């Protein structure tokens, strides 16, 4: 997804823009791991202010901002009023009713709004950005008080998330596509890091988790209904590229209200894993019957996406759920049988899957162009193995190094490890691998006897597998939401289920106040 035309709309020199990205990433990282409550709160508020400023700098010369260029003071005042009218009331509501924040954040996760910028269309998570801004205010303002409680100690997962953001921002300094790096930072990494901060500190009780699953299922059923209508009428609502593809192919793919059929399929796979968790752990006949019906409807919606990566992610998530519910001994034979069957089909009946391992052209066609992208990405990684070509530079460098006649790449390799290796080198790849290992270890530890943690772990695994065959790992808010909920559920708990706080070193004000002084309400418990 491209937000602006490269190098045509920004008003600041490249070194200033790169510096702004690094500062913004540092604020988001400090909001996650700083040892003082007030420092975290200040970083959240500063990030909320700096993010739109950096965005405005990037798109200042676009036609959409012509009014702001002609009357900057009026535009600034209008923006401030709009922020007060929308974000402040929501922040007050979220501070008083944290469960509303939970439901609003989950409900806003899938919705993307087409926005014109720089002569191109960007599909932005505008509703989610409003929730994040309001939730950030509700989270940060109470923590500015001197008697605010010390924060929970940052775990290794949060440190690696912070390192990932900062490293990406630092590697934008030598990127051939600084616009792309800024886009990734402003629209994805920083807002979703703030979402992680807010959601991590909520008390995820079973009742709240049930409400979240209910919202997800309701959204999924609505999206599937739209997808069924698209398939019946052979008319897509969004994405001209998919519309054009459907006109020339024998099959018809639906994308519902999502811009991308694969992202739509990923969302359905995650919701289906939630329902599968209900099916595996519930003993209520009526609930089981409704769950089976819901799974059947969502499966029909998923089939119409023709998203192979979504099917693969769902399968891996289901296998993990089965292992956590029963045992690995019950799942390994099924996994081995699937692997053997797949190998037989590939080797004995390659025409069934249009796969010819000895013909690179047919192999590329069978993988929808991914073979050429992966091969080109690996070649880029070999040329600059240590630090890569810079954050966000895959498309530019791939086209620059491609042979004559090779179709231009859209954005990435559609295989996240390859994209990371090409853009960020061995350093970035090691951080990425460490992040996956630590995240899986945290999500899986103790998940065997906990259905909620098992579902979160299975959904995360499905998402990771999907990114290996498609794209959008930390660019997807689902990743951050799952990690936030998993982090919250991984806290030590008392017999009654309430979490036990593990705090960092108390702030100076917190250490000097009387032990009998009550702590300020944070509004996010």
N, C-alpha and C positions, 0 to 999 in steps of 0.2 A: 504494500500500500504506500503510495507516494503522496505526500501532503503538499509539497511546494515544488515548483520548478527549480532545479538545482542552480544556486548562485544568482537567481534573478530577482529575489524579493527581499533579501536581508539588507539592513542598513549599516550593520557593524562590520568591522574587519574580521577576518577569520580567527585571528588569535583572541580577540575579545569574545567572540561567540564560543570558541572552544573553552576559554576560561570560565565563561558563564555556565557551560555544561558541567565542568568539573566542580564548580562551587555548588551547583544545584544537586549534583549527585552526592557530594559530601554532606549536604544538609540532610538528604534522605537517609544516608547511611548513619549519621549521628542520631537521627530520630529513632533508629532501631536499636543502637547499641551504646549510646552515651551513658555513663554511670550515674548521672544526676537527672532527677525528674525535670527540673526547670530547664536544663539544657535540651532535653528531648522535646519539651513543649515549644521552646523558642525555635528550634530547628524545624518543627512541623509548621509553625506559623510563617517562618521565613520562606520555606519551600512553597507554601501556598501563595505567597506574594511574588516570589521570583519566577515561578513557572509561567504565569500568564505574561509577565514582562518579557521573558525570553521568547515566548511565542510571538508576541506583538513585534519584537525586533525582527523575527524571521519573516513575517508576512506583511511588513509595514508597507511595501510598495504594491501590494495586490489591490485589485479594483474594489474588493470588499471593504478596505480600510480607507477609501478615498475621503469619506466624511471625516474620519479621525485626523487625516492629514490636513484637511482644510480647517477644521475646528477642533484642535486637540483638547482644549480645556473643556468644551462641551462634551466631547466624547469621554474624557476622563471622569467627568461628573456623572454622566449617564451610566458608565460602567460601575462606579462606586454605588450609585443608587440601586442598580440592578442586583449587585452583590448583597447589599443590605436587605433588600426586599425578599430575595430568594434564600440566601444562605443563612442569614442570622436567625430568622424564625425556625428554619429547619434545625439549626444547631441547638437552639433552645429546646425544641422538641426532643432531639436525640439525647441531650443531656438529662432530661427528665425521664425519658422513656427509651432506654437503650435497646429494648427489643424492637422498637420501630426502626432504629438504625439498622439492625440486623436484617429485617425483612426488606427494607428499602434497598440496601446494598445488594442483596441476593436477587431481588426483582430487577434491578438495573443492570446486572452483569451481562445479559445477552444483547441489549438494545444498542444498535449503532445507527447514527444519524448521518446521512450523506451531507457533507459540507464542502462548498466550493472554495478552493484556496490555490492561488497561483496558477489558475487555468486548468487545474486538475481537481478530481473529486476525492476527498478523504472520508472514510467511514469511521466516525469518531464516537466514542462511548460518552456522549454528552450527558445523558442522565446520570451515569455512574460518576462522572467528574463532579457534578453538583452534589451528589451524596458524599463523595470523598471530601470535598471542600467543607461541607457542613459538618460532617463527622469529625474532620480534623479540628475544626473550631471547638466542637463540643468536647473533644478529648483534651485539647491543649490548654484552653483557657483556665479550667480549674487547677491544672498542674503548675500554673505560674505562681500560685500562692506559696508563701514560705513554709507553711505547715503541710504541704502536699506529701504523701507517703513516698518513700524511696521506690524506685522502679524495680521491676523484676529483673534479675540478673540476665544479661544477654547470653544465650546459649550459642553453641558453635554454629548451628544453622543460621541464626541471625547474623553472626559475624561473616559467614560466607556469602549470604545475600548482600550484605553491605559491601563486601569486597568485590563482588561481581559488578555491582552498579558503578563503584568508583573506578574499577579497572576499565570498564567499557567507556566511561567518560574520558579517562586519561588517554585511551587509545584513539579517541576521536581527533586528537591533536595532529596526527599524521595521516588521517583518513583522506582518501580521494573524494569522498562523498560526505562532507561534514553535515550537509542538510539532513541526510538520512540518519546520522548519529544523533543529531539534535531532535529529530522527530521521535526516534525511539526513546530518548531520555525524557522528553517533555510529555509525550502522550502515553507512555507505557511505564517505564521503570520507576520514575519518581512518583506519579500518582498511585501506582499499585503498591509501592513500598509504604506510602502513607496509609493506604487501605489495610495493608498487613499490620501496621502499628495499631490501628484502631480495633480491628477485628481480633487481634491476638489478645488484647486486654479485656475482652468481654468474657463474661461468665457463661460458657456454653452448656447450659443445663439440658437434660433430655427433652424437656418441654420446648425449649427454644430450637433444638435440633429438629424435633418433629415438625415445628412450624416452618422451618427452612425447607425441609423435604417437601412439605405440602405446597409451598410456593413454587419450588422447582418443577414438581409434577404438573401443577396447573399451567405453568408457562410452557412446558414441553408439550402438553396436550393441545394447547392453543397453537403452537408452532406446527405441530403435526397436522392439525386441521387445515391450516393455511397450505401446508405442503401437499395434502391430498387434493385441495382445490387446484393448486398449480398443476398437478399431474393430470387431473381430470380435464382441465381446460387447455392444457399445453401452453400456459402463459405464466412467465415468471415476473415477479414484481421488481426484482433488483438484479443488478450486475449484467450489463450488456454483453460481457465476454461469455458468460454462461449461456445467455440467451442465444448468441450467435453459434456457440458450440452445439446447442441442442438442435439447431436447424440443419446442421451438416452431419450429425451422428445418428446412428440407428437407435440409440438409447436416449432417454430424457431424464435429466437430473433436476431435482428440485432443491431450492435453498431456503424456502419459507421466507421469514423476515430477516434472515441472515444474508450477508452479501456473498458468502462463500459456502458452498455445499459441504465442504470438509469441516469447517468450523461449526456449522449446523449439526453435522453428524457427531462431532466431538461432544457437543452439548448434550445431545440425546444419549450418547453412550454413558456419560457421567450420571445422568438422571436414571438411566436403566440400572446402573450399578447400585444407586440408592435404593431402588425398588427391589433389586435382587437381595440386598441386605435385609430388607423387611421380610422378604419371602423366606430367607434362610433362618432368621431368628424368631419370627413371630409364630405364636401358637393359636391365634384367634382365627377361626375358620372364615369369618366374613372378611376380615382384613386380608387374609391370604387370597381369597377369591378375587377381591378388588385389585390386589397387586398383580395377580396373573393377568387379569383383563388389561390393566394399564401397561404391563410389559408387552402384551400382544399388540396393542395399538402403537406403542412407541417403536416396536420392532418394524411394523409396517412403514412407519415414517422414516426409519433409518435405512431400510432397503431402498427407498426411492431416492436417497442421496447418492447411491452408488459410490460411497466413500470407503474405499478399501482400508485406508488407514484407520477409520473409525471402527470398522469391523475388527481389525487387529487389536486396537486398544481395548475394545469391549471384551474380546476373548481373553486377553491377558488379565484384565481386571476380574473377570469371572473366575478364572483359575486361581488367582490369589485369594478371592473371597472364599472359594471352596476350601483352599488349604487352611485358611484362618478359622473357618467354621468347623471343619472336620479334622483333617491332618494332611500333611504333605504326602504321606503314603497313599492316600486315596486320590491325589491329584497327579502325582508324577506318572503313573501308568497312562492316564488319559492324555497327558501332555506328550509322552513318548509316542503314543499311538497317532496323535495328530501330526507330529513331526515326521513319522515314517510315512503316513498317508500323503502328506504334502510332498515329500521327497519322491515318492513313487510317481505322483502325478507330474511333477516337473521333469523327471528323467524318462518316464515311459510314455507319457501323453503330453509332450510340451505344447502341442497345438491347441489343447484345451485352454491353457492359460496364455496362449500367444507368446510363449517364452522359449527362446532359442539361445542357449548359453554360448554358442559358438558364433552368433551373428550379433554384432553390437548394435546394428540399426534396428533389428527386430527386438532386441533386448531393451533398447531405449523406448521403442514404441509400446512395448508391454508394460513398462514402468511409467508411462505418460511423461516421458522426457527426463525422468529423474536420473537415469544412468549417465547421460551426458552431463547433467548438472553436478552430480557427485564426482564424476571423473575430472571435470574442470575444476571443481573446488579442491580436490586433493592435489591437483597440479599446482594450484595457487599456494596451498599450504607448504608444498615442497620447496617452492622458491623463497619463501620467507618463513622458515619453520618456527622461529623463536617468538616473535611478536606479531606476525601476520601483517596484513595490509591496512589495518586500521578499522575501527568500529564502523559498521554500516557500509563498508566499501565493496561487498561481494559483487553486487550487480555491475558496478562500474569496472572493477578489475576483471571480472569474468568476460565482459564484452570486449575489454581492451586486449585480453590475451587470447580470445577465441579465434579459431581459424575463419578464413573468409567463407561466407555463406552460412555460418552457424546462426541460428535464430537468437535474438537477444534475450537475456534472462530478465525476468520481471523484478525479483527482489532478492531471492536467496536460493540456496541449494535444495530446499525442501527436505533437508536432513540436518537437524540442528547441530549435531557434533561436527559435521563437515563445514557448516557455515562458521561455527566458532573457530575451528582450526584455521580456516582461510583468513578470517578477519582478525583474530586475536592470538593466533599461534599457539605454541605449546603452553605458554603461560595461561592464556585464557582457557585452553582445553583442560588443564589440570584443575583450575578453579571450578569449571563446570562439572567435571567428574567428582571432585570432592563434594560439591553441593548436592549432587544426586545421591552419593553414598551416605552422607550425613542425613539428608532428608529421609531417605528410605529407612535408615537405622532408627531415626526418631519416630517415624510414623508406624513402623512395624513392631518396635519394642513394646511388649505388653498388649498388642492388639488382638491376640488370640482370644482372650476372654472378654473383649469389649466390642460389641457390634458397631458402635459409633466410630471408634478408631479404625476398625477393620474396613468399613465403607470408605472412610477418608483415604486410607492407604491404597485401597483398590482403585479409587477414582484417580489418585495421583499417578499410580502406575499406568493406568490406561492413558492418561494425558501424556505422560513421558513417551510411551510407545508411539502414540499418535504423532508426536513431534519428530520422532526418528524417521517417519515416512511422510511428514508434511512440513510444518513450520510452527512458529509462535509458541515459544516456551514461556519465558518471562514476559513476553508481550501479551500474554493471555491473563486477564484478571482471575480466571478460575485457578490458575497455578498459585497465585498469591493467597487467594481465599482458602484453598485447601491447606496450604502450609500454615496459615494463621490459625485455622480451626484445629489442625493437627497439633500445633504447638500448644494451644490452650488445653486441649484434651490430654496432652502428655504430662501436664503438671502433676506432682504428687497430690493425692486427694485423701481427705479424711474419710472415715467410714460412712458418713452421711452424704458423701459425694462432693462436698465443697472443696475447692482447691486450696492448697497450702502455699502461701506466698514465699518465694525465694527472692529476696531483695538484693540489690546491689549495695555498695557502701552508702549509708545514709548521707544526705546532704548536710552541710554545716548547720543549717537552720533546724533540720529534723533532729540532729544529734543534741542540740542545745535546748530544745523545748522540753518541757516537763513530760514525763512518761504518761501522766494522767490527761494530757491535752488531747482531745479527740482529733482524729485526722479529718481533713476536709473530704467531703464527698466528691468522688471523681466523676460520677455520672456515667460510668462505663462498667459497672460491676454487674 
